[in-house]
Amino acid sequence: MTRHLKIQDMNPTQAAARAEELRREIREHDHRYYGLDAPTVSDSEYDALMLELRAIEKKFPELITSDSPTQRVGGELREGILTVPHELPMSSLLSVFDEADMRQFYTTCQDELGRKDVDLVAEPKYDGLSLELVYDRGLLITAATRGIAKEQGEDVTANARTIRAIPLRLHESSAGIPDHMVVRGEVLIFKERFEELNRQREKDGKPTFANPRNAAAGSLRQLDPKITAKCPLSIFFWELAISSNGRPATHWECLQTMKSLGLKTCPESRRLASVDDAARWHHDMEKRRDNLPYEIDGCVFKVDRLADHERLGVRAANPRWAVAYKFTPRQKTTRVVSIDPSVGRTGAVTPVATLEPVEIGGVTVTHVSLHNQDEVDRKDIRVGDTVLIERAGDVIPHVAQVVTEKRTGGEKPYKLPSKCPVCGGPVERPEGEAIARCTNNSCPAQLKESLKHWGSKHAADIDGLGDKIVDQLVDRGLVHDVAELYDLTADRLAELERMGDKSAANLVGQIDASKAATLPRIILGLGIRHVGRATADALAGHFGSLEAMAAAGLEDLMAVPDVGTEVAGAIAEFFGNEKNRRLVENLRRHGMDPRMAKKQAVASAGRLAGKTVVVTGELESMSRDEAEELVRKEGGKPTSSVSKSTDYLVVGASPGGTKMRAAEKHGTPILSEKEFLKLVGK
């Protein structure tokens, strides 16, 4: 009736009818495009429908509805992150890394259910960010991330509304739309769209994203929905958590129900009858992963019957009816172009291989550390070799092995130099150690690394003291040790390249603020060999001041927990050096002389006094380093592996299967992130 009318000729009744007709038509096209991957109109035809609807709503603003396709991008800039509770805990999955563990998971399910026929549903393990959506009477109400410790997440509703694959109103289906429904899925970016996004950011002079997951997570958690809307986010739904109409009997039927309501599910998902089928499917997906249009890092297997979920129950952190079977680390072959020595802050001279660039899991690898001469010799790595590069855990690249079959005879063995490549000083390898070192304490390379270490997050925490600034400070002779940072003025800094007056003033302010660094941070920042964060904390608590620590003998140093002969010797050697003693005195002269109570007093009052804690998986509220620092502050001892002496295992998302199994073997209490935070009073 209203198609032939021009908008300016419509009355409110005619406009309302046409607007509703357009909304239904656009929703249907969205469902076909995003939910079914089967569009029936061209982009230009779709755009024409949207333009007409926008024009009607502009003339008749009273007709605008919250679920209108024109209202995806809206809302004001948020002032901060708000949280919303999950109606049901949003657990992460236990990860396994080999077929034997996968089969053990299946056998355990069979044993506990008391039958052999346990069907599974297989889905890709997407490399994205989990999201929970709540629909009331078919309308999108809230959207939240997994969040802290399963029970509450960040409210990202305004941002989720910008994702075209998320329906603002559910699609009509034969099963009917529930009055209340909670669904969960994975927000991700398809590879092709990710490449387009990075090309545009590069063109705009903006930093590019390292990988699709970082881009998706960063975009979804933006405070401004308009920024999120510029990122090509998509979603696959993988769980129907709650439905007022009741859930079907199986997880597979839940996937079909969500699909019928316009919620996009993955076409790769399969229903499997045995663990043998699961192993074959995993093997097939691993072979095909690079050809998929999105990134995955494994496969998820879930027991199909929902009644079995209830019987199997949930661990402290993970459901017992599902498992994530991760892929083997990514590997690619490339060629070693050169091997060059790199000098660290302690004088360690490390061989580093320059490679012909190779992309592994969305990251271009051009350099890898070869660690030491023994490692080079053990693997027989030569310049010109073809090598297999592996990213363990899809993070740190290293040389897995040399492909000796591809040697031509022109490859050249490598030996570390006897003189420092930076200062020309002697390079020596102490007896019994794997690391060779430059013995010149005035080596510019050591000084640069020392300055970077001093300004790092866990030491003095000087924001803005980056590589390029440090290089110029040393190369121009402006700084000869970390204490001289505190003699710098804004005028001197402003003379550096790419350093304006404002930046110079900001850096001076950051340097001045670092004078308030605590004693453990200062001890760590000094860069004493073998002294990491845990040891720095123990030393600070035991001695209470730099002065007392510097004056301590070997016996006194070895009285500190976890300080053995080697560490005590390194500390004594450091303070026995006249140059280092002058450095400490100069820091004190600049006002850095923190003191603290004895460790015994602090530890006795700590909530984790005397406890050993292991942290595994990805935490939502803090990094693993920050969690371990919290353990130390509460008098506990963070370690990297679970043993019979471990008191707690703190588990985040995608935890290590080895640590989980060790905890179960030793009866170690397993804490969720929320339980851990509650334990330490946070």
Residue pairs with C-beta under 8 A, 6 or more apart in sequence:
1 14
1 17
2 10
2 14
2 15
2 17
2 18
2 21
3 18
5 14
5 18
7 15
7 52
7 55
7 56
7 59
8 59
10 18
10 56
10 59
12 60
12 62
12 63
15 56
15 59
15 60
15 63
16 60
16 63
18 52
18 56
19 53
19 56
19 57
19 60
19 63
19 68
22 49
22 52
22 53
22 56
23 53
23 65
23 67
23 68
23 69
25 49
26 46
26 49
26 50
26 53
26 69
27 69
27 167
27 169
27 171
27 262
28 171
29 39
29 40
29 41
29 46
29 49
30 69
30 164
30 167
30 262
31 167
31 171
31 262
32 38
32 39
32 40
33 39
33 46
34 164
34 165
34 234
34 264
35 165
35 167
35 171
35 259
35 262
35 263
35 264
37 267
39 46
50 69
50 70
53 68
53 69
53 70
54 70
56 63
57 63
57 64
57 68
57 70
64 70
64 71
65 71
66 139
66 168
67 139
67 140
67 168
67 169
68 168
69 168
71 161
71 168
72 161
72 162
72 164
72 168
72 229
73 161
73 162
73 225
73 226
73 229
74 158
74 161
74 225
75 158
75 225
77 223
77 224
78 158
78 223
78 224
79 223
80 223
81 154
81 155
81 221
81 223
82 154
82 155
83 144
83 147
83 148
83 152
83 153
83 154
83 155
84 142
84 144
84 152
84 153
84 154
84 155
85 151
85 152
86 132
86 144
86 147
86 150
86 151
86 152
86 153
87 134
87 182
87 241
87 242
88 182
88 241
88 242
89 150
89 151
89 314
90 130
90 132
90 146
90 147
90 150
90 151
90 153
90 184
91 150
91 314
91 317
91 318
91 319
92 146
92 150
92 317
92 318
92 617
92 651
92 652
92 653
92 654
92 655
93 300
93 318
93 319
93 322
93 323
93 324
93 654
94 105
94 315
94 317
94 318
94 322
94 323
94 324
94 655
94 657
94 660
95 298
95 323
95 324
95 325
95 326
95 654
95 655
95 656
95 657
96 102
96 105
96 323
96 324
96 325
96 326
96 657
97 325
97 326
97 328
97 657
99 279
99 282
99 325
101 325
101 657
102 275
102 278
102 279
102 282
102 301
102 323
102 325
103 275
103 279
105 301
105 323
106 118
106 120
106 275
106 278
106 301
107 275
108 320
109 118
109 303
109 308
109 312
109 320
109 321
110 116
110 118
112 311
112 312
112 320
113 308
113 311
113 312
117 273
118 303
118 304
118 308
119 250
119 271
119 272
119 273
119 303
119 304
119 305
120 271
120 272
120 273
120 274
120 275
120 277
120 278
120 301
120 302
120 303
120 304
121 250
121 251
121 252
121 255
121 269
121 270
121 271
121 272
121 301
121 302
121 304
122 269
122 270
122 271
122 272
122 278
122 281
122 282
122 299
122 300
122 301
123 238
123 266
123 268
123 269
123 299
123 300
123 302
124 266
124 268
124 269
124 285
124 292
124 294
124 296
124 299
124 300
125 296
125 297
125 298
125 299
125 300
125 324
125 325
125 326
126 186
126 188
126 236
126 266
126 294
126 295
126 296
127 188
127 211
127 212
127 213
127 294
127 295
127 296
127 297
128 186
128 187
128 188
128 189
128 212
128 213
128 216
128 217
128 295
129 145
129 186
129 187
129 188
129 213
129 216
129 217
129 220
130 145
130 146
130 184
130 185
130 186
130 187
131 143
131 144
131 145
131 156
131 160
131 184
131 185
131 186
131 187
131 220
131 235
132 143
132 144
132 145
132 146
132 153
132 182
132 183
132 184
132 241
133 140
133 142
133 143
133 160
133 166
133 182
133 183
133 184
133 185
134 140
134 141
134 142
134 143
134 180
134 181
134 182
135 141
135 170
135 177
135 178
135 180
135 181
135 182
135 183
136 179
136 180
136 181
137 177
137 179
137 180
138 169
138 170
138 177
139 168
139 169
139 170
140 157
140 160
140 161
140 166
140 167
140 168
140 169
141 157
142 155
142 157
143 155
143 156
143 157
143 159
143 160
143 161
143 166
144 152
144 153
144 154
144 155
144 156
144 157
145 153
145 154
145 156
145 220
145 221
145 620
146 153
146 620
146 653
147 153
147 154
147 620
148 620
148 621
148 673
148 674
148 677
149 620
149 672
149 673
149 674
149 675
149 676
149 677
150 317
150 672
150 673
150 674
151 674
154 221
156 220
156 221
158 225
159 219
159 220
159 221
159 222
159 225
159 228
160 166
160 220
161 168
161 225
162 225
162 228
162 229
162 233
163 187
163 228
163 233
163 234
163 235
165 233
165 234
165 235
165 264
166 235
167 261
167 262
167 263
170 177
170 181
170 261
170 262
170 263
171 260
171 261
171 262
173 257
173 260
173 261
174 260
175 245
175 257
175 260
175 261
176 245
177 261
178 243
178 244
178 245
179 244
179 245
180 242
180 243
180 244
181 240
181 242
181 243
181 244
181 245
182 240
182 241
182 242
182 243
183 237
183 239
183 240
183 241
183 258
183 263
184 237
184 238
184 239
184 241
185 235
185 236
185 237
185 238
185 239
185 263
185 264
186 235
186 236
186 238
187 216
187 220
187 233
187 234
187 235
188 212
188 213
188 216
188 233
188 234
188 235
188 236
188 294
188 295
189 197
189 212
189 215
189 216
189 231
189 232
189 233
189 234
189 294
190 212
190 232
190 234
190 293
190 294
191 212
191 293
191 294
191 295
192 293
193 232
193 234
194 209
194 211
194 212
194 215
194 232
196 232
197 209
197 215
197 231
197 232
198 208
198 209
201 207
201 208
201 209
202 208
209 215
209 218
210 362
210 363
211 295
211 361
211 362
211 363
212 294
212 295
212 362
213 295
215 231
216 231
216 233
219 227
219 228
219 230
219 231
219 233
220 228
220 233
222 228
234 264
234 294
235 264
236 264
236 265
236 266
237 255
237 258
237 263
237 264
237 265
238 255
238 265
238 266
238 300
239 251
239 254
240 247
240 248
240 254
240 255
240 257
240 258
243 257
247 254
247 257
247 306
248 254
248 256
248 257
248 306
249 305
249 306
249 307
250 304
250 305
250 306
251 302
251 303
251 304
251 305
251 306
252 271
252 304
254 306
255 265
255 269
258 265
259 265
268 285
268 292
270 281
271 304
272 278
272 281
272 301
278 299
278 301
278 325
281 299
282 298
282 299
282 325
285 296
285 299
286 327
286 328
289 296
289 327
295 361
295 362
296 327
297 326
297 327
297 394
298 324
298 325
298 326
298 327
299 324
299 325
300 322
300 323
300 324
300 325
301 322
301 323
301 325
302 321
302 322
303 309
303 312
303 321
303 322
308 321
309 319
309 321
312 319
312 320
312 321
313 319
313 320
314 320
315 670
316 651
316 669
316 670
316 671
316 672
316 675
317 617
317 651
317 652
317 655
317 670
317 672
318 651
318 655
318 660
324 654
329 390
329 391
329 392
329 393
329 394
330 360
330 361
330 390
330 391
330 394
331 360
331 388
331 389
331 390
331 400
332 358
332 359
332 360
332 365
332 388
332 389
333 358
333 386
333 387
333 388
333 389
333 403
334 355
334 356
334 357
334 358
334 365
334 386
334 387
334 389
335 355
335 356
335 384
335 385
335 386
335 387
336 353
336 354
336 355
336 381
336 382
336 383
336 384
336 385
336 386
336 387
337 353
337 354
337 355
337 356
337 383
338 353
338 354
338 383
339 351
339 352
339 353
339 354
339 370
339 376
339 381
339 383
339 414
340 351
340 352
340 354
340 421
341 349
341 350
341 351
341 352
341 416
341 417
341 421
342 349
342 350
342 351
342 352
342 369
343 349
343 350
343 420
343 421
343 422
343 438
343 443
343 445
343 446
343 449
344 350
344 445
344 446
344 449
345 446
345 449
345 450
345 452
345 453
345 527
346 437
346 446
346 527
346 529
347 437
347 438
347 439
347 440
347 441
347 443
347 446
348 435
348 436
348 437
349 416
349 417
349 420
349 421
349 427
349 435
349 436
349 437
349 438
350 369
350 370
350 371
350 372
350 435
351 369
351 370
351 371
351 372
351 373
351 376
351 414
351 416
352 367
352 368
352 369
352 370
353 367
353 368
353 369
353 370
353 381
353 387
353 399
354 366
354 367
355 365
355 366
355 367
355 368
355 387
355 389
357 364
357 365
357 366
358 364
358 365
358 389
359 365
360 389
360 390
360 391
360 397
361 391
361 394
363 391
363 397
365 389
365 391
365 397
368 389
368 397
368 398
368 399
369 398
370 376
370 381
370 399
371 434
372 434
372 435
372 436
373 415
373 416
373 429
373 434
373 436
374 434
375 381
375 434
376 414
379 399
379 401
379 402
380 402
380 404
380 413
381 387
381 399
381 402
381 414
382 402
382 411
382 412
382 413
382 414
383 411
383 412
383 414
384 408
384 410
384 411
384 412
385 402
385 403
385 406
385 407
385 411
386 402
386 403
386 406
386 407
387 399
387 400
387 401
387 402
387 403
388 399
388 400
388 401
388 402
388 403
389 397
389 398
389 399
389 400
390 397
390 398
390 399
390 400
391 397
392 398
416 427
416 436
417 427
418 426
418 427
419 425
419 426
419 427
420 426
420 427
420 438
420 440
420 443
420 445
422 438
422 443
422 444
422 445
423 438
423 440
423 442
423 443
423 444
423 445
424 440
425 438
425 439
425 440
425 443
426 438
426 439
426 440
427 436
427 437
427 438
427 439
428 436
428 437
428 439
429 435
429 436
429 437
430 437
438 445
438 446
440 446
441 577
441 579
442 480
444 474
444 475
447 474
447 479
447 480
447 481
448 470
448 471
448 474
450 481
450 482
450 527
451 465
451 470
451 473
451 474
451 479
451 482
451 485
452 465
452 467
452 470
453 459
453 525
453 527
454 460
454 462
454 482
454 485
454 525
454 526
454 527
455 461
455 462
455 465
455 470
455 485
455 514
456 525
458 521
458 524
458 533
458 625
458 629
459 517
459 521
459 522
459 524
459 525
460 482
460 514
460 517
460 521
460 522
460 525
461 514
461 517
461 521
462 485
462 507
462 510
462 511
462 514
463 510
464 503
464 506
464 507
464 510
465 485
465 507
465 510
465 511
468 497
468 498
469 496
469 499
469 507
472 478
472 496
472 497
473 479
473 485
473 488
473 496
476 496
478 484
478 488
478 492
479 485
479 488
481 579
481 583
481 586
482 525
482 583
482 587
483 583
483 586
483 587
483 589
483 590
484 586
485 511
486 511
486 512
486 515
486 587
486 590
488 508
488 511
489 508
490 501
490 504
490 505
490 507
490 508
491 504
493 499
493 503
493 504
493 507
493 508
494 500
494 501
494 503
494 504
496 504
499 507
515 590
515 591
515 592
517 525
517 592
517 594
518 540
518 594
518 596
519 540
519 544
519 545
519 546
519 594
519 595
519 596
520 533
520 536
520 537
520 539
520 540
520 541
521 536
522 546
522 587
522 592
522 594
523 531
523 536
523 539
523 540
523 546
523 549
524 531
524 532
524 533
524 536
526 574
526 580
526 583
526 584
528 570
528 571
528 574
529 570
529 574
530 566
530 567
530 570
531 539
531 567
531 570
531 571
533 625
533 628
533 629
533 632
534 562
534 628
534 632
534 637
534 638
535 560
535 562
535 563
535 567
537 632
538 560
538 561
538 562
538 563
538 599
539 549
539 560
539 563
539 571
540 549
540 596
540 599
541 596
541 597
541 598
541 599
541 600
541 602
541 603
542 559
542 560
542 561
542 598
542 599
543 549
543 552
543 560
544 595
544 596
544 597
544 598
545 593
545 594
545 595
545 596
546 584
546 587
546 588
546 593
549 571
549 575
550 575
550 581
550 584
551 575
552 571
552 572
553 572
554 565
554 568
554 569
554 572
557 563
557 567
557 568
557 571
557 572
558 564
558 565
558 568
561 637
562 637
563 571
574 580
575 581
575 584
587 593
596 602
602 635
603 609
603 610
603 635
604 635
605 635
606 633
606 634
606 635
606 636
607 634
607 635
607 679
607 680
607 681
608 631
608 634
608 635
608 636
608 647
608 679
608 680
609 634
609 635
609 636
610 635
610 636
611 631
611 635
611 636
611 637
611 647
611 648
612 636
612 637
612 638
612 639
612 645
612 646
612 647
612 648
613 628
613 631
613 636
613 637
613 638
613 639
613 646
613 647
613 648
613 649
613 650
614 638
614 639
614 640
614 641
614 642
614 646
614 648
614 649
614 650
614 659
615 624
615 627
615 628
615 631
615 638
615 649
615 650
615 652
616 649
616 650
616 651
616 652
616 655
616 656
616 659
616 660
617 651
617 652
617 653
617 654
617 655
617 656
618 624
618 652
618 653
618 654
619 627
619 650
619 652
619 653
619 673
620 652
620 653
620 673
621 673
621 677
622 630
624 652
627 638
627 650
627 676
628 638
630 680
630 682
631 637
631 638
631 680
632 638
634 680
636 647
639 646
641 659
641 662
642 649
642 659
642 662
642 663
642 666
642 668
643 662
643 666
644 666
646 663
646 666
646 668
647 668
647 669
648 668
648 669
648 670
648 671
648 676
648 679
649 659
649 660
649 663
649 668
649 669
649 670
649 671
650 671
650 672
650 673
650 676
651 660
651 670
651 671
651 672
651 673
652 673
660 670
662 668
663 670
671 679
